[in-house]
């Protein structure tokens, strides 16, 4: 059967204080969606930063429920930060069956929805179906598949204009003891998964018009950013989120006063303390 995973749909940060994290990302020049609240059983809420083909989600727990226990345990153990990659698929049930046929295990399909406030004061509904790769299939963090049933409710045009000029997710960066093995593990989760060597590690192509996953050695990650910054990200998550911007100078100017900027090789980045537990690197689109 054909591999059903077409690329990266979105990523999410698990955050300890949802509204404080939303304020932090506004200070980085992003436009955020209105706060969305999930079902009482999920006990969670979110904000999103929507781009042309993908998005970033801030996910916080607002009530203690059995369903969100593992998220609360992750925050308590490792702190907040970038924890999950959601993969692009057409149909969650079909994707799970297709993966099983090629020897990749995924969990049961779950369906949920949340209300979405609209600019005219009304509310729409954003609906999803998801299935998560089995833990043994995932090299680090969480990786699951997301079927959008109401894409127009998520990719609202008024949410895609950002003061910092962000146009999409450019990459997800992980620090690893064995980056080659990690890259191979991620590559098999995507139809177009292909590994190529880069300085300090390996890059995983995830599909057309889709962000890459960059698996760096811990030494290379510390050299690219800073050892203390990498150490402040979740040990069982991802180290950095790369954001494509049309104009790096404009992006830098959009940062609020008090945000410390670190220069990189043709990019700049902010530390986890200014970005809810992850390094955010701004790179030219």
LINZI-V233666 format. One line per field, one symbol per residue. ss: DSSP state (H for helix, E for strand, - for the rest). psi: psi as a letter, one per 40 degrees, with the letter a starting at -180 (. if undefined). burial: b if it has 9 or more other C-alpha atoms within 8 Angstrom, else e. Layout:
BEGIN
ss=???
psi=???
burial=???
END
This chain:
BEGIN
ss=------EEEEEEEEE--HHHHHHHHHH--------EE------EEEEEEE----EEEEEEE----HHHHHHHHHHHHH--EEEEEEEE---HHHHHHHHHH----E---EEEEEEEE-----EEEEEEEEEEE-HHH----EEEEEEE--HHHH--HHH------EEEEEEEEEEE--HHHHHHHHH------EEEEE--EEEEE------EEEEEEHHHHHHH--HHHHH--------EEEEEE--HHHHHHH-------EE---EEEE-HHH----EEEEEE-
psi=ihheheahdiiihhidhddddddddddeeihiiihihaidddfiiiiihhadeaihhhhiheihiddedddddddddeiiahdihhihidhddddddddddefhhiaihiiiiiihhideeahahhiihihhiideehdiaihiihhhegddddghdeeehhdeeheihdihhihidgdddddddddeeidehhhihiheaihhheihfiiihhhiidddddddchddddeeihdfaidihhhhidhddddddeiihehhhhhageiiiiiddeffeihhhhih.
burial=eebbbbbbbbbbbbbbebeebbebbbbbbbbbbeebbbbeebbbbbbbbbbeebbbbbbbbeeebeebbebbebbeebbbbbbbbbbbbeebeebbebbbeeebbbbebeeebbbbbeeeeeebbbbbbbbbbbeebbeebbbbbbbbebeebebbeebbbbbbbbbbbbbbbbbbeebbebbbbbbebbbbbebeeeebbbbbbbbeebbbbbbbbbebbbeebbbebbebbbeebbbbbbbbbbbbebbeebbbeebeeeebeebbbbbbebbbbbbbbbbbe
END
